[in-house]
Amino acid sequence: MNTGTFFAVGIMVGVIVMIVTCSLSRKKQKKECEYDEMQLKIRAKGYQIGFYTALFLMMIVVVLSELDWLTAVTPGFAVFAALIISVTVFTIYCVLHDAFISVRGDGKNQIAVFSLVVLAEGLASIRFIMEGELLKSGTLTFDCGAPIMMFICFLAILITLIVKTVRNRKEAEE
């Protein structure tokens, strides 16, 4: 199988996981997906931080590209990396400030979804590394770099989410 096929299969698996997750949580969504005023303020601050992170990283990509210093990665991957990093910054900010999981949520669904994404992207990354397809002509392309970037970012979010959930449970018990 070529890279395009694995990428297409990864996209299809991601879409299926999202559909299943949405359909399973839709019943609970009306009851559990409510954020209080403080969480909404924190999420707004998180959006702002994520936006400025994306803006800053995009400026770096443009400058490096214009100076022809962006040789280790393709421009498409650089833009994707900037965007996924900004989403990761937003998500981790919200998790750390108790604004990612709704008021009545317990985090189990989020941990399950992020675990599936980490597993899928980790397997794709391992395949690229094992088959020696990581670099093409000395450059990290979008096809090979996206799964690795997704794996790293979603793993960071998953670890943060698990640590925060465990801390919250311990605080609730005390």
VENLIN-V774540 format. One line per field, one symbol per residue. ss: DSSP state (h for helix, s for strand, l for the rest). A space follows every 10 residues. Layout:
ss = ???
This chain:
ss = llhhhhhhhh hhhhhhhhhh hhhhhhhhhh hhllllhhhh hhhhhhhhhh hhhhhhhhhh hhhhhhllll llslhhhhhh hhhhhhhhhh hhhhhhllll lllllllhhh hhhhhhhhhh hhhhhhhhhh llllssllss lhhhhhhhhh hhhhhhhhhh hhhhhhhhhh hhhl
